[in-house]
Amino acid sequence: MTKAVSLSLGLILLLAATASGLAQTSPADTAVNEAVLRQANTIILRQKLQDAKNTVARGDLPGAAKFYEDAYTLVEQIGSGIDAEKAQTISGLASTRLTLARQAQRQDDLREAATQVSRVLKVDPQNPAALAFKKDNERLLASRRGKMPDEPTVQQKTYIANEKTEAGTLTQDG
């Protein structure tokens, strides 16, 4: 089904591009091309939303978040006329990102939790669950200030681990 939809959309866009390339572009042609593009993006949006639902059902929340992000990009490109899809996209993105934020917080990764919840609030600034979570997460971050490494140190973690491995190898070789 995905390939059939993609092939159909590709043909529609190809025909629209060919037709516009052969003739002078009039305002009516531009409007038609824009309508075709919006319709194609709406079909892709619905497919992304279905893929996101299926991915959530499988339990792959990071994958679902990616689908919802792609869907949100399409919502912004399409604009008006897709109120149901827009609401579904925002709701799905918010619930998925909040779940990821809660998981990160349970794993004591408060910075990742803050990143996830800030993305929710960029998309849905009035989300009460996200606002409450952010307030709680900021309280936890403030209570642990001075007891956890700063961001540059966390970013060097991989580098330091590689140096330790190399030092251990050199010690064994010696």
Order of alpha helices (4+ residues) and beta strands (2+ residues): alpha-alpha-alpha-alpha-alpha-alpha-alpha-alpha
